[in-house]
Amino acid sequence: MDKVRAKAFMGSMVNILNSGAVSMMVSIGHRTGLFDTMAGAGPLTSDQLAEKSELNERYVREWLAAMASSGVVDYDASNDSFELPVEHQALVTRAGGALNLATMMQYTALLGQVEDDVVDAFRTGAGVPYSRYPDFQRLMAEESAAVFDATLLDATIPNIPGAVEALTEGAALADVGCGSGHAVLLLAEAFPNSHFTGFDFSDEGLETARSRASEAGLTNVDFVAVDAAELDATDAFDIVTTFDAIHDQAQPAIVLSNIHRAVKPGGHYLCVEPKAASSLAENMTDPMATFQYTVSTMHCMSVSIAGGGEGLGTAWGTELTTEFLETAGFEDITMAEVRADRANSHFVCRKS
């Protein structure tokens, strides 16, 4: 028994306990807009912040205590005031765009809602169906929208050989697993000579996408309800994209084969997946590894297994992704760098 190691581990466990608690409070700060209100406002008392936020002072006061004791905000005991440091603002406010980690803190509460189901799945191996995550679509849409706004037109699409020129002149692009369609709508507006199709199985997401397309007056976009494993298009699109959509599929190999068939000869496929290695040993020093394996256990792997799939998991990684793409028939597979999208790997490949 190494008492020094035991004591150090106790400290680590206390930090884990506190971090889990703080993540929920950061999520609340994001959802209520408290961080946005504090940004640039200088020192505020709980009364002042509650008034500016139009929120209940007692709850605001308790939230501020959690934020101050965790070091998220600064506290001045001399006048009982709180301030969000300028150095923290981009990481917890909507103004930070893709840098805003407060958005991701919402996963803690969301995944906690299915803990009982996941515990049962440990015993049965049956997985947890997508229907048990009612707020997942909204959270994913919010998180991905910030990344799309920051990177899609200026960095992501230009990484696909000839894509900007083709879309400017007039091409066909499909986004498989489009969710609420934010990426498709951005592209449809930027490239009016091209046609865009979003595929997804979520009626809720597609309804939102269609409504937004109508509001924007976009006529060069369609949204189609289909399970990616049943996509049957042949040589239909110059470019196909997927964003964080393959690893939690029940049948990823079939989905990739369908995508390969849907791409025109000489066309390209962009596959964006969580950045990781396929080996746990190589991920041990990755600061996001714990989060990825947790989300995988609580959602991505479990959803795939619930659908009768193999449960690749969130961190299926570069090596396995490349292997699947090659098996599907894609060639010239490269890894493109998108600086503002730090959490994902961008695989660009071609159909001969």
C-alpha positions as CSV (number, residue, x, y, z in Angstrom):
1,M,0.0,0.0,0.0
2,D,1.6,3.3,-1.2
3,K,0.0,5.9,1.1
4,V,1.3,8.8,-1.0
5,R,-0.3,7.4,-4.1
6,A,-3.6,6.7,-2.3
7,K,-3.6,10.3,-1.0
8,A,-2.9,11.7,-4.4
9,F,-5.7,9.6,-5.9
10,M,-8.1,10.9,-3.3
11,G,-7.2,14.4,-4.4
12,S,-7.8,13.3,-8.1
13,M,-11.2,11.9,-7.2
14,V,-12.2,15.1,-5.4
15,N,-11.2,17.1,-8.5
16,I,-13.2,14.7,-10.7
17,L,-16.3,15.2,-8.5
18,N,-15.9,19.0,-8.6
19,S,-15.3,19.0,-12.3
20,G,-18.5,17.0,-13.0
21,A,-20.4,19.4,-10.8
22,V,-18.9,22.5,-12.4
23,S,-19.7,21.2,-15.9
24,M,-23.4,21.2,-15.1
25,M,-23.2,24.8,-13.7
26,V,-21.3,26.0,-16.8
27,S,-24.0,24.4,-18.9
28,I,-26.6,26.4,-16.9
29,G,-24.6,29.6,-17.4
30,H,-24.6,29.0,-21.1
31,R,-28.3,28.1,-21.4
32,T,-29.4,31.1,-19.3
33,G,-27.1,33.5,-21.0
34,L,-25.4,34.5,-17.8
35,F,-21.9,34.3,-19.3
36,D,-23.0,36.4,-22.2
37,T,-24.4,39.0,-19.8
38,M,-21.2,39.1,-17.7
39,A,-18.9,39.4,-20.7
40,G,-17.5,42.9,-20.7
41,A,-19.8,44.1,-18.0
42,G,-17.1,44.5,-15.3
43,P,-17.7,43.6,-11.6
44,L,-21.3,42.8,-10.8
45,T,-23.1,41.8,-7.6
46,S,-25.6,39.0,-7.7
47,D,-28.4,41.5,-7.5
48,Q,-27.0,43.4,-10.5
49,L,-26.4,40.3,-12.6
50,A,-29.9,39.0,-11.8
51,E,-31.4,42.3,-12.9
52,K,-29.4,42.5,-16.1
53,S,-30.2,38.8,-16.9
54,E,-33.9,39.0,-15.8
55,L,-33.3,35.9,-13.6
56,N,-34.0,35.0,-10.0
57,E,-31.4,36.5,-7.7
58,R,-31.2,33.6,-5.3
59,Y,-30.4,31.2,-8.0
60,V,-27.9,33.6,-9.6
61,R,-26.2,34.0,-6.3
62,E,-25.7,30.3,-5.8
63,W,-24.5,29.8,-9.4
64,L,-22.0,32.6,-8.9
65,A,-20.7,30.9,-5.8
66,A,-20.0,27.7,-7.8
67,M,-18.4,29.7,-10.6
68,A,-16.2,31.7,-8.2
69,S,-15.1,28.7,-6.1
70,S,-14.2,26.8,-9.3
71,G,-12.2,29.8,-10.7
72,V,-14.5,30.3,-13.7
73,V,-15.2,33.9,-12.6
74,D,-13.3,36.2,-10.3
75,Y,-14.7,37.1,-6.9
76,D,-14.0,40.3,-4.9
77,A,-14.9,39.7,-1.3
78,S,-14.5,43.3,-0.4
79,N,-17.7,44.3,-2.3
80,D,-19.2,40.9,-2.9
81,S,-18.8,41.3,-6.7
82,F,-18.1,38.9,-9.5
83,E,-16.4,39.4,-12.9
84,L,-15.9,37.2,-16.0
85,P,-12.2,37.6,-16.9
86,V,-11.6,38.7,-20.5
87,E,-9.2,35.7,-20.8
88,H,-12.2,33.3,-20.1
89,Q,-14.8,35.0,-22.3
90,A,-14.2,33.3,-25.6
91,L,-14.4,29.9,-24.0
92,V,-17.8,30.3,-22.3
93,T,-19.7,32.9,-24.3
94,R,-21.6,32.7,-27.6
95,A,-19.3,35.4,-29.0
96,G,-16.5,32.8,-28.8
97,G,-18.1,30.8,-31.6
98,A,-16.4,27.5,-32.2
99,L,-14.1,28.1,-29.1
100,N,-17.1,28.2,-26.8
101,L,-16.7,25.0,-24.6
102,A,-19.7,25.9,-22.5
103,T,-21.8,24.4,-25.3
104,M,-20.2,21.0,-24.9
105,M,-20.8,21.1,-21.1
106,Q,-24.5,20.4,-21.9
107,Y,-23.5,16.8,-22.6
108,T,-23.1,16.1,-18.8
109,A,-26.8,16.6,-18.0
110,L,-28.0,15.1,-21.3
111,L,-26.0,11.9,-20.9
112,G,-26.9,11.7,-17.2
113,Q,-30.6,11.3,-18.3
114,V,-29.8,7.8,-19.7
115,E,-27.5,6.5,-17.0
116,D,-30.1,4.0,-15.9
117,D,-30.5,2.7,-19.5
118,V,-26.7,2.5,-19.9
119,V,-26.3,0.6,-16.6
120,D,-28.9,-1.9,-17.9
121,A,-27.0,-2.1,-21.2
122,F,-23.9,-3.1,-19.4
123,R,-25.8,-6.2,-18.1
124,T,-27.7,-7.0,-21.3
125,G,-25.4,-5.7,-24.1
126,A,-28.5,-4.4,-25.8
127,G,-27.5,-0.8,-26.2
128,V,-29.7,2.4,-25.8
129,P,-31.8,3.5,-28.8
130,Y,-31.5,7.0,-30.3
131,S,-35.1,7.8,-29.2
132,R,-33.9,7.9,-25.5
133,Y,-31.9,11.1,-26.3
134,P,-34.7,13.6,-27.0
135,D,-32.4,16.7,-26.7
136,F,-29.4,15.3,-28.6
137,Q,-30.5,16.7,-31.9
138,R,-30.7,20.3,-30.5
139,L,-27.4,20.0,-28.8
140,M,-25.5,18.6,-31.8
141,A,-27.1,21.3,-34.0
142,E,-25.9,24.1,-31.6
143,E,-22.4,22.7,-31.3
144,S,-21.9,22.0,-35.0
145,A,-23.4,25.3,-36.2
146,A,-20.7,27.3,-34.4
147,V,-18.0,25.1,-36.2
148,F,-19.7,25.4,-39.6
149,D,-20.0,29.2,-39.3
150,A,-16.3,29.4,-38.5
151,T,-14.9,26.9,-40.9
152,L,-17.2,25.5,-43.6
153,L,-16.9,28.1,-46.4
154,D,-13.4,29.4,-45.7
155,A,-11.6,26.2,-44.7
156,T,-13.5,22.9,-45.0
157,I,-14.9,23.1,-48.5
158,P,-11.7,24.5,-50.0
159,N,-9.9,21.4,-48.7
160,I,-11.8,19.3,-51.3
161,P,-9.9,19.4,-54.6
162,G,-11.8,21.6,-57.1
163,A,-14.9,21.9,-54.9
164,V,-15.1,25.7,-54.8
165,E,-14.8,26.0,-58.6
166,A,-17.3,23.2,-59.2
167,L,-19.9,24.6,-56.7
168,T,-19.5,28.1,-58.1
169,E,-20.2,26.9,-61.7
170,G,-22.9,24.4,-60.6
171,A,-22.6,21.0,-59.0
172,A,-24.6,18.5,-56.9
173,L,-23.6,18.0,-53.2
174,A,-25.2,15.8,-50.6
175,D,-24.8,15.9,-46.9
176,V,-25.6,12.5,-45.3
177,G,-26.7,12.8,-41.7
178,C,-27.5,16.5,-42.2
179,G,-29.4,17.0,-38.9
180,S,-31.2,20.3,-38.9
181,G,-29.4,21.2,-42.1
182,H,-27.1,24.1,-41.0
183,A,-24.2,23.1,-43.3
184,V,-26.4,22.5,-46.3
185,L,-28.1,25.9,-45.9
186,L,-24.8,27.8,-45.6
187,L,-23.6,26.1,-48.8
188,A,-26.9,26.6,-50.7
189,E,-26.7,30.4,-49.9
190,A,-23.1,30.7,-50.8
191,F,-23.3,28.7,-54.1
192,P,-26.7,29.5,-55.8
193,N,-25.7,27.8,-59.0
194,S,-25.4,24.4,-57.3
195,H,-28.0,22.0,-55.8
196,F,-27.8,20.6,-52.3
197,T,-29.5,17.6,-50.8
198,G,-29.6,16.8,-47.1
199,F,-30.3,13.2,-46.0
200,D,-31.3,12.3,-42.4
201,F,-33.6,9.9,-40.6
202,S,-34.7,12.5,-38.0
203,D,-38.1,14.0,-38.9
204,E,-37.6,16.7,-36.3
205,G,-34.3,17.8,-37.8
206,L,-35.5,17.7,-41.3
207,E,-38.6,19.8,-40.4
208,T,-36.4,22.4,-38.9
209,A,-34.1,22.4,-42.0
210,R,-37.0,22.8,-44.4
211,S,-38.5,25.6,-42.4
212,R,-35.2,27.5,-42.4
213,A,-34.7,26.9,-46.1
214,S,-38.2,28.4,-46.7
215,E,-37.5,31.4,-44.5
216,A,-34.3,32.1,-46.4
217,G,-36.0,31.7,-49.8
218,L,-33.5,29.0,-50.8
219,T,-34.8,27.0,-53.8
220,N,-31.6,25.0,-54.6
221,V,-31.9,22.6,-51.6
222,D,-33.9,19.5,-50.7
223,F,-34.1,17.6,-47.5
224,V,-34.9,13.9,-47.7
225,A,-35.9,11.5,-44.9
226,V,-33.8,8.3,-45.3
227,D,-31.7,6.0,-43.2
228,A,-28.1,6.2,-44.5
229,A,-27.9,2.4,-44.5
230,E,-30.7,2.5,-47.1
231,L,-29.4,5.3,-49.3
232,D,-29.7,4.0,-52.9
233,A,-28.5,6.9,-55.1
234,T,-26.0,6.0,-57.9
235,D,-23.5,8.4,-59.5
236,A,-25.7,11.2,-58.3
237,F,-23.4,13.7,-56.6
238,D,-20.2,15.5,-57.4
239,I,-19.5,15.8,-53.6
240,V,-20.8,14.0,-50.6
241,T,-20.1,15.1,-47.0
242,T,-20.7,13.6,-43.6
243,F,-20.0,15.5,-40.4
244,D,-19.6,13.4,-37.2
245,A,-22.1,10.9,-38.6
246,I,-20.4,7.6,-39.4
247,H,-19.0,6.2,-36.1
248,D,-22.4,5.9,-34.5
249,Q,-24.1,4.2,-37.5
250,A,-25.4,0.7,-36.9
251,Q,-23.9,-0.4,-40.2
252,P,-21.0,2.0,-41.0
253,A,-19.5,-0.3,-43.7
254,I,-22.9,-0.4,-45.6
255,V,-23.3,3.4,-45.2
256,L,-19.9,4.1,-46.6
257,S,-20.5,1.7,-49.5
258,N,-23.8,3.5,-50.2
259,I,-22.0,6.9,-50.2
260,H,-19.3,5.5,-52.5
261,R,-22.1,4.4,-55.0
262,A,-23.8,7.8,-54.7
263,V,-20.6,9.8,-55.7
264,K,-20.1,10.4,-59.4
265,P,-16.9,8.9,-60.9
266,G,-14.1,11.3,-60.2
267,G,-16.1,13.0,-57.4
268,H,-15.1,13.5,-53.8
269,Y,-16.2,12.5,-50.4
270,L,-15.5,14.4,-47.2
271,C,-15.7,12.4,-44.0
272,V,-15.4,14.4,-40.8
273,E,-15.0,12.3,-37.7
274,P,-13.8,12.9,-34.1
275,K,-10.0,13.3,-33.9
276,A,-8.5,10.2,-32.3
277,A,-6.1,7.3,-32.8
278,S,-7.6,3.8,-33.1
279,S,-5.4,2.6,-30.2
280,L,-6.1,3.5,-26.6
281,A,-2.3,3.5,-26.0
282,E,-1.9,6.4,-28.5
283,N,-4.9,8.3,-27.0
284,M,-3.7,8.2,-23.4
285,T,-2.1,11.7,-23.7
286,D,-5.0,13.2,-25.7
287,P,-6.7,15.8,-23.4
288,M,-10.1,15.0,-25.0
289,A,-9.8,11.2,-24.7
290,T,-11.7,10.8,-21.5
291,F,-14.6,12.9,-22.8
292,Q,-14.6,10.9,-26.1
293,Y,-14.7,7.5,-24.4
294,T,-17.4,8.7,-22.0
295,V,-19.6,10.1,-24.8
296,S,-19.0,6.9,-26.7
297,T,-20.1,4.7,-23.7
298,M,-23.2,6.9,-23.0
299,H,-24.3,7.5,-26.6
300,C,-22.4,6.7,-29.8
301,M,-21.3,3.1,-29.1
302,S,-24.6,2.4,-27.3
303,V,-26.8,3.8,-30.0
304,S,-25.0,1.7,-32.7
305,I,-25.4,-1.5,-30.6
306,A,-29.1,-0.8,-30.0
307,G,-29.5,-0.8,-33.8
308,G,-27.9,-4.2,-34.1
309,G,-24.6,-2.6,-35.1
310,E,-21.0,-3.2,-34.2
311,G,-20.5,-0.1,-31.9
312,L,-17.4,1.4,-33.4
313,G,-17.4,4.1,-30.7
314,T,-16.5,7.8,-30.8
315,A,-12.7,7.2,-30.8
316,W,-12.7,4.6,-33.6
317,G,-9.8,6.7,-34.9
318,T,-7.7,7.5,-37.9
319,E,-6.4,4.1,-38.8
320,L,-9.8,2.3,-38.6
321,T,-11.5,5.2,-40.5
322,T,-9.0,4.9,-43.3
323,E,-9.4,1.2,-43.5
324,F,-13.2,1.5,-43.8
325,L,-12.9,4.2,-46.5
326,E,-10.5,2.0,-48.5
327,T,-12.8,-1.0,-48.1
328,A,-15.7,1.1,-49.4
329,G,-13.7,1.8,-52.6
330,F,-12.4,5.3,-52.0
331,E,-8.9,6.3,-53.2
332,D,-6.4,9.1,-52.6
333,I,-7.4,9.4,-48.9
334,T,-5.8,12.4,-47.3
335,M,-6.1,14.1,-43.9
336,A,-7.0,17.8,-44.3
337,E,-6.3,20.3,-41.5
338,V,-9.0,22.7,-40.4
339,R,-7.4,24.8,-37.6
340,A,-10.6,26.0,-36.0
341,D,-12.1,22.5,-35.9
342,R,-9.7,21.1,-33.3
343,A,-12.0,18.2,-32.3
344,N,-12.3,16.5,-35.7
345,S,-10.3,14.9,-38.4
346,H,-11.2,15.7,-42.0
347,F,-10.7,12.8,-44.4
348,V,-10.9,13.8,-48.1
349,C,-11.1,11.0,-50.7
350,R,-12.0,10.3,-54.3
351,K,-14.1,7.9,-56.3
352,S,-12.2,6.7,-59.4
